[in-house]
């Protein structure tokens, strides 16, 4: 196992190809190191020397002085082998290569790739990339972002390891828009030395990381990947989005990353073997991320749907059932008290319908009864709040945020929501993830409810058979 710490928390960074121009790759990396709040030593390397974004530049790696723990290389592909020679000669052992032009770039690129591999092997170098967008790791007390991606994620215990830089950028954008706690973003590119499984193994050992999300098209060694994924899944969720599950998509993945085509049954079986929570779209990956950001260990399958509207309750029930959730009947004592206290038109069942004019007193009373009587019956409460014109939603939201720690809860608000941002922020500050629609909430709950069984399976011995997935390594 290679030491990945210098790629996540280096004490010093040299940027080979650094530039003053903000729109250049070297300029973007320098700026992002600053924007991320990186506390270590930064040395731009450019033959012109001078000063770049407030840092004094060295004219070569030989002029850096004490070798940096990580060298980020952002120069033309044809110049990279010579830069690696210089890195090896000057004691720079860990290299993050962002540009492409290697194994993915025809005969010339393949020759360059072979030369760099041979040099790295002879000199004992570790290379991340090439052809990647970099690494971001925002931990409490140490923030690091060596990347030319446009933005930093919001921070938190969630980690993404991706074979696509574009999808990594989309995850960052969505995480910022919806306040989803990604703190680590890794793009692996050609994975000369450090593949998805290497980063998965490292992140699985980091206490700050609560769940690992993977976008994968190709796997070199499925047997090793399976072993590592099962080891990580014993402690924290591994969420796996495998690209290329259709015949045409598989051909596209082969062109993108050299993936060996694997059909839908093989992908599904492999995810099960890995004890990974498989998702089939980026949308569902982000739903899982939202949920695990609040409930890192997931929760059970038994849910109570508590609504103030019949139609959304029906849709939530359908979606929850499709996702494999169970909707146990109300405990007898709870049902009896609700029938005595709710209007006669209310539906006292699971799903509950408190009627559209329900205010904070009705929501609060029902929630209190659910917490008092349903602790052994339900693993989670899925709330639905349609906001009609005659009800002030603010005191309802305030009431719903009470006692949030007693039982996992999610909440969907529908209709015209004049103070939506404030209401969602208040719910989520209390530990209740908020959703725009009931079906997304049910999907998220269903994804979280799958993890406890996967965790239990991960503790069992690994299957004594070849993996269901075919890898690039044969």
N, C-alpha and C positions, 0 to 999 in steps of 0.2 A: 504494500500500500504506500503510495507516494504521500508526502506531506503537503496538504493543500492549504495549510494556514497562510503561507506567504501570498496566496492568491485571494484570500479573504481579509486578511489583517496584516499586511506588510508594514514593517517599521519604516521603510523608505521606498520610493518609487522613482525610477528614471523613465522619462517619456521620450523614446527615440523617434524623431520625426515631429517633435513639438513645433508649434508655430504660433505666431502672434495673431494670425487671421482666425477670427472666431468661427468661420464656416468651414475650416479645414478639419480633417479628422484629428490631427495633433492638437489643434487649438481647442476642439471640443473636449478631448480627454483632459487637457489641463484645466479647463473651466469646470468640468464635472467633478474633478477631484476637489476643487475649491467649494463648489456648490454642495457636494455631499457632506462637507465638514471634515474631510480627512485631516487627521492631526499630525501625520508623519512628515518626514522630509521629502520634498518634491524637487526633482532635478530635470528640467527640460534639456534635451540633447538635440542640437542643431548645428551644422557646420558653420553657420553664420554667427553663432554666439549671441551676445546681447542679453536683453531682458524680455521676458514673455509673461504677461499677466502678473507681473510683480515678482517673478522668479528669475534669478540669474541663470542663464543657460550655459551648459558645457558644450564645447565644440565636438566632443566625441565621448564615448563611454570610458575611454582611457583618461579623460580629464574630469571624470565625476569624483574622483577621490575614493573614499571608502565605497566598495560596491553596494549598490542598492539591493534590497531583498527581492524586489520585483522590477523587471524591465518590461514596459509596455511598448510594443513596436508598431508604429503606424507610418510606414514608409512604403515606397513602391515595391511590389513583389520581387522584381529582379534584383533589388538591393538588399533584400532580407538575408540571404545566406551569408553575405559579408558581415552584416550586422550581428548575426549569431556567432560568427567566428570571433568577432571583437568582444562580444559578451562573454564567451567562454574564456577568452584570454585575459579578461579583466575581472573575473570572479563573479560575474552575474549569472546565477544558476537557474533562476526561475523567470520564464519568459511568457508573456501574454501577447500573442500575435493577432492583431485585428484584421489586417487585409486578407483578401482571398488571393487566388492565383496559384493554387497548389493542386491537390489531387483532383479537384473539381474542374480544372482548367486545361483539359486536353493533354497532349503528350508533353509539352513544355512544362506545364504545371506538375504533372506526375514526376517528371525528372527532378524538378525543384523540391518536391515533397520528399523524394527518396534521398536526395542529398542532405536535406535538413535533418531527416530522421537519423541518418548515419552519423552526422556531426553531433547531434544531441546524445546519441548512444555512446559515442567515443568520449565525450566531454562530461557526461553525467548531468545533462540539463533536463529540466522538466518544462514542457511546453503546453500551454493552454491555447486552444485555437488550432490552426489559423482560421480565417474566414468566419469571424464571430464579432459580436457587438460588445463584448466585454463582460465585466462582473460588477455587481453592486451588492454591497453588504452593509446594511444600516443597523448596527447593534447599539444598545445602550453603552455609551462610553467609547465606542470606536465606530466611526462611520467612514465608509470607503466606497468610491464609485469611479472605477476606471472603465469608461464607456464613451461611445459617441451617441448613445440613445438620447432623445430630446429631454427627458425628464427623469426625476427620481421618484420611486414609489413612496407611499406615505409612511412606511416603517411598520414594524410589527413582527410577529413570530412566523409568518407564512413565507415559504420559499418557493420560487419557480426555477426549474432547470429546463431549458428549452433548446431544441435543435433548430429553432427559427428565431432570428432576431426580430423580425416583423411582429410575430406573435408576442414576443416579450414586450415590445413597445406597446402593443394593444392592451396587454395585461396591466402595464403600468398606468396607462390612461384610464382604464376602467376602474382600477383600484383607487386612483385619485378621485374620480367622479363619484364613486359609491363608498368611499372611506373603508376599503377592504385592506386588512393589515398585512400587505406584502412588505417585507423588509429586505429580502434577498432575491435578486434576479441574476440568473446565470445563463449565458448563451454559450454553447459548447462548440459551435462551428464544426470543423472537420475532426475535432477531438483527436489530435495527433497523439497525445498522452493521456488526457483527462476526458473521459467520456461521461455520459449521463450517470452511469452507475458509480463512478468515482465520486462525483459530487453528491449523489444520493447517500453514499456511505458516510462521507464527511458530515453532511448536514444532519444525518440521523444521529450523530454523536454529539451534536451541539445542543446544549440545554435551552438556548434562546430560540431554537427552531421548534415550532409546535406542529407543523405539517409540511410535507413536501409535495409539490405539484409538478408533474412532468409532462412536457410535450415531446413525444418521441415518434420518429419515423423509422429509424433503423437501429438495431442493437447488434453489437459485434459478437458478444458472448451471452446468449440468453440464459445459460446455466448460472453464470456468475451474477447476472442481473437478478435472476430469481432468488438466489441465496441472499443477496444484499437487501432486496426489497422486502423479503420476509423478515429479515432481522430488524429493519427499521419499523415495519408495520406492527411489531410487538409492542412498541412504545408510542408511536405517533402515526397518523394517517399518511398513506402514500396514495395520491390521486393521479391516475394515469390516463392521459389522452393520447391514444395511438392514432397517428395519421395514416391514411391509405387503407381504409377498411373495405373499400369497393375496388373493383377491378381497374377502373380508370384512375381512381385516386391512388391505387398502388403503383401504377405506372408513373404518375406524377411524383410520388415519393421516391421512386427509384431514380428519376432524373434529378431530384433535388438533393438527396443525401445518399444515393446508392443503396437505398433500402431493398431488401429482398421482399417481394410481395407476400403478404400473409392475409388470408381472408378473414371475414367476420368471426366464424367459429374459432379459428386459431387464436385471434386476438382476445376473444372473450375467455377462452380456456386458459390462456397464458396469464391474463390479469388475475384470474381466480387462483392459479398456482402461486402467483407472487403475493397473494393476499392484498392486492392493490384495489382501491376503489376505482373502477373504470368508468370514465365518462366518454361520451361520443360527440361532444361539441364543446367549443370554447365557452359558450353560454353556460353550460352545465358545470364546467370547471370553475367558472366564476361564482356560480351559485354555491357550489361546495366550499369555495374559499370564503365566501361571506359567512356561511354557517360555522365552519371550523374555526374561523376567527373569534367567534363568541363561545363555541363549545368544542374545545380542542379534542375531546375524546368522544364526540358525538353523543347520542342518547338512544334510548330504546324505541321500539316500533309503536308503542301504544300512545295514541294521541286523542286529545279532546279538542274539538273544533267549537270555539265560542264566538258566535257571530251576532250581529244585529240586523241581518238581512238574509232572506231565504235563498235567493238565487246564488249569490257568492258562496254561501254555505254548501250548496249542492255542488258547485264547480270545485270547491276545495275538497269535498268528500270524494268526488270522482278522481281528482288528481292524486289525493292521498292514497286511495285504494290502488291505483295504477302503480304508484311508487312502492307498494308493499307495506304501507302503514296499516295498523289495526285501529279500529274505532270502537273500543269497548263501551257497552251501555253505561249509563250513569249509575253510580252507587245508589241503592234504594233510599238511604237517608237523605242524600243530596237531592234526588228527584222529588221526594216528598216535600222538602222545604221549598224548593223552587216552585213547585205547583201551587204552594200556598202563598207565595210572595210575588210571583210574576203575574202579569195580565193574562187573562184566560186565553188570548190569541197566541201567546208565546208558544214555541215548540220546545217542550222539555224532553230532549233526547240528545243524542250525539250524531249530527251536529246540533248545538243549541242555537235557537233563534230568539234573541231578546227583543226583537221588533225595532223598527227604524227610529222610534222616538226615545230609545234607551239613552239615559244620561249617566253621569258618573255614579249616581247612587245605585242604579240597576247593574251597571257593569261591575262596580265594586263589590256589591253583595254577591253576585254570581261568582266572581273571581275568588272571594273569600271562601265560599262553599267548595269551590273546586279544589282549592289548596287544602282545605280542612278534610275533605272526604275523598279526594282523588289521588292522594299521594301514593297509595299502593296500587292504584288502578291505571294511572296515566304516567307516561314518561315525559310528556311535553304537552303544552297547551298552545294551540294555534289560534290566535285571535284575529277577528275580522271586524273592521270598523268602517262602515259606510257613513259618511258625514252628510246628513240632510240639512236643509237650510234652517230648520227650526231648533237645531241643537248646537250649542257651543262646544266644539271639540276640545278646547284647551283644558278644561277641568277633567274631561274624560281621560285625556292622555296623562295628565298629572296623576290621576287615580290609578291608572294601569301600570305606572312605573313603580308603585309600591310593592314590596315583597317579591321583587323580581328574582331574587336568589333562591327562593324556596323550591322552584320547579322550572326547568327550561321552558322558555316561552319565546314565541315569534309572533309578529303582529303585522297585518296588512291593512293599509288604509286606502279607501277607494272613494271616488267622486271628486268634486271640486274641493281642493285642499289649499285654502289661501295661505296657511302658515305651514305648509308641508315640510320645508327644510327645518324649521324649529321643532316641529312635532317629531320628525324622524330623529333629529339629533337628541332630543330629550329621551326618547325610547331607547336609543342605542347607548346613550350614556348610562342608562340603568341596566344595560346588559340584555336588551331585547332587540334583536335584529328586526328592522322594519323593511317592508316590501311594498311595491306599487300594486301588485296583484296577487290574488290568492293562490293561483296555480304555481307561480314561482315560489311562493312560500312553502307550498306542499312538496314541490320538487326538492327544495333545499332540505326540508325535514326528512324526506325519504332518503336522500343521499347520506345525511348524517346517521340515520338509523341503521345503515348497512355496516358502519365501521366496527361496532362491538363484536359482531360475528367474525369479521375479517381478522381482528386482533386476536381473537381466540384461536382461529385457524393458524395464524402465524406462529403460535406457540407449539404447534404440533410438528412432528418431523417433516422435513422436506420430501416431496414426492420422489419415489425411487424410479424415475422414468425420465426420458429426455423431455425438455420443455416443448410445449405445444407450438411455440413460435420458432420459425427458422431465422437465424441470424446471418449477418454478413460474413462471419468467420467460418461458416459451413455448419 
